[in-house]
């Protein structure tokens, strides 16, 4: 894992709010840049709750969603985000692409670039693949998840959900629980939440806890109950079975007995603790159904809603230079 990014309160005078061409990860972003993205997303939350949900600022631009790995929520969210901003959205699925015929990732990147897309959203099963493509194309690239590496827009939508429910991050204790080792969601959330000033606990079985993770500024626990004590937010993670080779857990049933979120366990957190999960959920493995469906405690559907707003903000910001927006051109 990379080292944690520094913490700061506000954008320094004269600094550009978001000078980056791509969004390939949370690592490398300053805290005020993360906050800027969250602030920009707020306007789209409001728009998405109106009867008319259209804005034409990306009219005439082509957004390509290149997904080399299966996705439902992220792909639909980016597609809806682009269409609500007026972009022409094209989806490319790996099963239908030349990758299946043996084409290299670099050749794929060159091909995508030749099609003159204005922004490319990429999900890939290999860590670092998104950055490799970003280095080969002429347009902004958004990382929709690459291997074990990062999933930046998931961390941003989680942070937006938390901020809207709980306010400032500085006094919050947030517990991230489950398959920390294989989770790009955990990595991006750790980077974002520690940068914003939260106290972050990571809870996992010893086999699913990355070595030396405390260097990221988190407090690790292998005892689920101890790690949940006083948590204001409990963020459960999906078991990444597709990325596991070998016996990381004895069985789903035993995992739930030791690391599944139940009503009894949730009682160890703060009385009004918020429950989150990036989805898809394995009910009865990572989380009990009565917790997931508790409208007072669970913010899982709200996370999905915030995802569209965050992705609209990212698409808007990364294309401002191309559109000649003042201060970005």
C-alpha positions as CSV (number, residue, x, y, z in Angstrom):
1,X,0.0,0.0,0.0
2,X,1.1,3.6,-0.7
3,X,1.7,6.1,2.1
4,X,-1.2,8.2,3.2
5,X,-1.8,11.7,1.7
6,X,-1.4,14.8,3.9
7,X,-4.2,16.5,5.8
8,X,-5.1,20.1,5.4
9,X,-8.2,22.2,6.2
10,X,-8.8,24.4,3.1
11,X,-7.6,25.2,-0.4
12,X,-4.5,27.4,-0.1
13,X,-4.9,30.9,-1.5
14,X,-4.1,30.9,-5.2
15,X,-4.2,27.1,-5.6
16,X,-6.2,25.6,-8.4
17,X,-9.1,23.6,-6.9
18,X,-8.5,20.5,-9.1
19,X,-5.5,20.7,-11.5
20,X,-5.4,17.1,-12.5
21,X,-6.1,15.9,-16.0
22,X,-7.2,12.4,-14.9
23,X,-8.8,10.8,-11.8
24,X,-7.0,7.5,-11.5
25,X,-7.0,7.3,-7.7
26,X,-7.4,9.2,-4.4
27,X,-3.6,8.8,-3.8
28,X,-1.9,12.1,-4.9
29,X,-5.0,14.3,-4.2
30,X,-4.8,17.0,-1.6
31,X,-7.5,17.1,1.0
32,X,-8.9,20.4,-0.4
33,X,-9.1,18.7,-3.9
34,X,-11.2,15.9,-2.4
35,X,-13.4,18.5,-0.7
36,X,-13.8,20.4,-3.9
37,X,-15.1,17.3,-5.7
38,X,-17.6,16.7,-2.9
39,X,-18.8,20.3,-3.0
40,X,-19.3,20.1,-6.7
41,X,-21.3,16.9,-6.4
42,X,-23.9,18.7,-4.1
43,X,-25.5,20.6,-7.0
44,X,-26.0,17.3,-8.9
45,X,-27.7,15.7,-5.8
46,X,-30.2,18.5,-6.0
47,X,-30.7,18.2,-9.8
48,X,-31.2,14.4,-9.6
49,X,-34.0,14.9,-7.1
50,X,-36.0,17.1,-9.6
51,X,-38.5,15.9,-12.1
52,X,-36.3,17.2,-14.9
53,X,-32.8,15.8,-14.5
54,X,-31.1,17.1,-17.6
55,X,-28.2,19.5,-18.0
56,X,-26.6,19.9,-21.5
57,X,-23.1,21.1,-20.5
58,X,-21.5,18.0,-22.0
59,X,-23.5,18.2,-25.2
60,X,-21.4,17.2,-28.2
61,X,-18.9,15.3,-26.1
62,X,-18.4,11.6,-26.3
63,X,-18.0,9.6,-23.1
64,X,-16.7,6.0,-23.6
65,X,-17.2,3.6,-20.7
66,X,-14.6,0.8,-21.3
67,X,-15.4,-2.0,-18.8
68,X,-13.0,-4.9,-19.0
69,X,-14.5,-6.3,-15.8
70,X,-18.1,-7.0,-14.9
71,X,-20.1,-4.2,-13.3
72,X,-23.7,-3.2,-12.6
73,X,-23.8,-0.3,-10.2
74,X,-20.7,1.5,-11.4
75,X,-21.4,1.2,-15.2
76,X,-25.1,2.2,-14.9
77,X,-24.1,5.1,-12.6
78,X,-21.5,6.5,-15.1
79,X,-23.9,6.0,-18.0
80,X,-26.7,7.8,-16.2
81,X,-24.3,10.5,-15.1
82,X,-23.0,11.1,-18.6
83,X,-26.5,11.2,-20.2
84,X,-27.9,13.6,-17.6
85,X,-25.0,15.9,-18.5
86,X,-25.9,15.6,-22.2
87,X,-22.9,13.5,-23.4
88,X,-23.1,10.9,-26.1
89,X,-22.4,7.8,-24.0
90,X,-20.9,4.6,-25.5
91,X,-20.4,1.4,-23.5
92,X,-17.7,-1.1,-24.4
93,X,-17.8,-4.5,-22.7
94,X,-14.7,-6.7,-22.6
95,X,-16.7,-9.8,-23.7
96,X,-17.5,-8.0,-26.9
97,X,-14.1,-6.4,-27.5
98,X,-10.9,-7.4,-29.3
99,X,-9.3,-8.1,-25.9
100,X,-10.9,-11.5,-26.2
101,X,-9.0,-12.0,-29.5
102,X,-5.6,-11.3,-27.9
103,X,-5.3,-7.6,-28.4
104,X,-2.8,-6.0,-25.9
105,X,-3.9,-3.3,-23.5
106,X,-1.7,-0.8,-25.1
107,X,-3.2,-1.5,-28.6
108,X,-6.6,-1.2,-27.1
109,X,-5.6,2.2,-25.6
110,X,-4.3,3.3,-29.0
111,X,-7.6,2.2,-30.6
112,X,-9.7,4.0,-28.1
113,X,-7.7,7.2,-28.6
114,X,-8.1,7.0,-32.3
115,X,-11.9,7.2,-31.9
116,X,-11.5,10.7,-30.4
117,X,-13.5,10.2,-27.2
118,X,-13.6,13.2,-25.0
119,X,-13.5,11.3,-21.7
120,X,-12.9,7.6,-21.0
121,X,-14.2,5.7,-18.0
122,X,-12.3,2.5,-17.4
123,X,-12.7,-0.6,-15.2
124,X,-10.1,-3.3,-15.5
125,X,-9.2,-6.4,-13.5
126,X,-5.4,-5.5,-13.5
127,X,-4.0,-3.0,-11.0
128,X,-2.4,-0.1,-12.9
129,X,-4.1,-0.8,-16.1
130,X,-6.1,2.5,-15.9
131,X,-3.0,4.5,-15.5
132,X,-1.3,2.7,-18.4
133,X,-4.3,3.7,-20.7
134,X,-4.3,7.2,-19.3
135,X,-0.7,7.6,-20.3
136,X,-1.6,6.7,-23.9
137,X,-4.7,8.7,-24.7
138,X,-5.3,12.4,-25.3
139,X,-8.5,12.8,-23.2
140,X,-9.2,12.7,-19.5
141,X,-9.5,9.2,-17.9
142,X,-11.6,8.2,-14.9
143,X,-10.8,5.1,-12.9
144,X,-13.9,3.0,-12.3
145,X,-11.9,0.3,-10.4
146,X,-8.6,-1.4,-11.3
147,X,-7.7,-4.7,-9.7
148,X,-6.7,-4.4,-6.0
149,X,-5.5,-0.8,-6.6
150,X,-8.2,1.9,-6.3
151,X,-11.8,2.8,-6.9
152,X,-11.8,6.6,-6.4
153,X,-15.4,7.5,-7.2
154,X,-16.6,4.9,-4.7
155,X,-14.6,6.6,-2.0
156,X,-15.9,10.0,-3.0
157,X,-19.5,8.8,-3.0
158,X,-19.0,7.2,0.4
159,X,-17.4,10.4,1.7
160,X,-20.3,12.5,0.4
161,X,-22.8,10.1,2.0
162,X,-21.0,10.4,5.3
163,X,-20.6,14.2,5.2
164,X,-24.3,14.7,4.4
165,X,-25.3,12.4,7.3
166,X,-22.7,13.3,9.9
167,X,-21.1,16.7,8.9
168,X,-17.4,17.3,9.6
169,X,-15.0,14.3,9.4
170,X,-12.6,15.4,12.1
171,X,-14.5,14.0,15.0
172,X,-15.7,10.9,13.3
173,X,-14.6,7.3,14.0
174,X,-15.2,5.2,11.0
175,X,-14.8,1.4,11.0
176,X,-14.1,-0.3,7.6
177,X,-14.7,-4.0,8.1
178,X,-14.1,-7.2,6.1
179,X,-11.9,-8.1,3.2
180,X,-9.4,-5.3,3.5
181,X,-6.6,-7.2,1.7
182,X,-8.3,-7.5,-1.7
183,X,-10.5,-4.4,-1.6
184,X,-9.8,-1.4,-3.8
185,X,-12.8,0.3,-2.1
186,X,-11.0,0.0,1.2
187,X,-7.8,1.4,-0.1
188,X,-9.5,4.5,-1.7
189,X,-11.7,5.0,1.4
190,X,-8.7,4.8,3.7
191,X,-6.9,7.4,1.7
192,X,-9.8,9.8,1.4
193,X,-11.2,9.5,5.0
194,X,-7.8,9.8,6.7
195,X,-7.0,12.8,4.5
196,X,-10.3,14.4,5.6
197,X,-9.4,14.0,9.2
198,X,-11.5,11.0,10.3
199,X,-10.2,8.3,12.7
200,X,-10.3,5.1,10.7
201,X,-10.4,1.6,12.2
202,X,-9.9,-1.3,9.8
203,X,-11.2,-4.7,10.9
204,X,-10.5,-8.0,9.3
205,X,-9.4,-11.6,9.9
206,X,-5.6,-11.9,10.0
207,X,-5.7,-13.6,6.6
208,X,-7.5,-10.6,5.1
209,X,-5.5,-7.8,6.8
210,X,-2.7,-6.2,4.7
211,X,0.7,-6.1,6.4
212,X,1.8,-2.8,7.8
213,X,-1.5,-1.2,7.1
214,X,-1.1,1.1,10.1
215,X,1.3,3.2,7.9
216,X,-1.7,4.5,6.2
217,X,-2.8,6.2,9.4
218,X,-5.4,3.6,10.4
219,X,-5.9,1.5,13.5
220,X,-6.1,-2.2,12.7
221,X,-8.2,-4.7,14.6
222,X,-8.6,-8.5,14.1
223,X,-11.3,-8.5,16.9
224,X,-14.5,-7.3,15.3
225,X,-16.2,-6.3,18.5
226,X,-13.2,-4.3,19.8
227,X,-12.9,-2.4,16.5
228,X,-16.5,-1.4,16.4
229,X,-16.5,0.3,19.9
230,X,-17.8,3.8,19.5
231,X,-17.8,3.8,15.7
232,X,-19.9,6.6,14.1
233,X,-19.9,4.8,10.7
234,X,-19.6,1.1,10.1
235,X,-18.6,0.4,6.5
236,X,-18.9,-3.3,5.6
237,X,-17.0,-4.7,2.6
238,X,-17.8,-7.5,0.2
239,X,-15.7,-10.7,0.3
240,X,-13.7,-10.5,-2.9
241,X,-14.0,-14.2,-3.7
242,X,-13.0,-13.8,-7.3
243,X,-9.6,-12.4,-6.2
244,X,-8.9,-15.1,-3.6
245,X,-6.7,-18.1,-4.2
246,X,-6.6,-20.4,-1.3
247,X,-8.3,-20.6,2.1
248,X,-8.6,-17.0,3.3
249,X,-11.7,-17.9,5.3
250,X,-12.8,-21.3,6.7
251,X,-16.4,-21.0,5.3
252,X,-19.0,-18.2,4.7
253,X,-20.9,-19.4,7.7
254,X,-17.9,-19.2,10.1
255,X,-17.0,-15.8,8.6
256,X,-20.4,-14.4,9.4
257,X,-20.2,-15.8,12.9
258,X,-16.9,-13.9,13.5
259,X,-17.1,-10.9,11.2
260,X,-20.7,-10.5,10.0
261,X,-22.5,-7.3,11.1
262,X,-25.5,-8.3,13.3
263,X,-27.8,-6.2,15.5
264,X,-25.9,-7.3,18.6
265,X,-22.6,-6.3,17.1
266,X,-23.9,-3.0,15.9
267,X,-24.9,-2.2,19.5
268,X,-21.1,-1.8,20.2
269,X,-20.9,1.2,17.8
270,X,-22.3,4.6,18.6
271,X,-26.1,4.6,19.2
272,X,-26.8,6.3,15.9
273,X,-24.0,4.7,13.9
274,X,-24.4,4.8,10.1
275,X,-24.2,1.5,8.2
276,X,-22.7,1.4,4.7
277,X,-21.8,-1.2,2.1
278,X,-20.5,-0.6,-1.4
279,X,-22.5,-3.5,-2.9
280,X,-23.2,-6.0,-4.0
281,X,-24.0,-7.5,-0.6
282,X,-23.7,-11.1,0.5
283,X,-26.5,-11.2,3.0
284,X,-25.9,-13.5,5.9
285,X,-22.1,-13.5,5.1
286,X,-21.0,-9.8,5.6
287,X,-24.2,-8.3,6.9
288,X,-27.5,-9.4,8.4
289,X,-30.6,-8.5,6.3
290,X,-32.3,-6.7,9.2
291,X,-29.4,-4.4,9.4
292,X,-29.0,-3.8,5.6
293,X,-32.8,-3.0,5.4
294,X,-33.0,-0.8,8.5
295,X,-34.0,2.6,6.9
296,X,-32.9,4.5,10.1
297,X,-29.4,3.1,10.2
298,X,-28.5,1.9,6.7
299,X,-27.3,4.4,4.1
300,X,-26.7,1.7,1.4
301,X,-29.3,3.0,-1.1
302,X,-28.2,6.6,-0.4
303,X,-24.6,5.6,-1.4
304,X,-26.0,4.5,-4.8
305,X,-27.8,7.9,-5.2
306,X,-24.6,9.8,-4.2
307,X,-22.7,7.8,-6.8
308,X,-24.5,9.4,-9.7
309,X,-23.9,12.9,-8.3
310,X,-20.2,12.3,-7.7
311,X,-19.7,10.9,-11.2
312,X,-21.5,13.8,-12.7
313,X,-19.2,16.1,-10.8
314,X,-16.1,14.2,-12.0
315,X,-17.2,14.1,-15.6
316,X,-17.9,17.9,-15.5
317,X,-14.7,18.9,-13.8
318,X,-12.4,16.7,-16.0
319,X,-13.9,18.0,-19.2
320,X,-13.8,21.7,-18.3
321,X,-10.5,22.4,-20.1
322,X,-11.8,20.9,-23.3
323,X,-15.0,23.0,-23.0
324,X,-13.0,26.2,-22.5
325,X,-14.5,26.9,-19.0
326,X,-13.0,30.0,-17.5
327,X,-10.2,29.2,-15.1
328,X,-9.7,25.7,-16.6
329,X,-8.7,26.3,-20.2
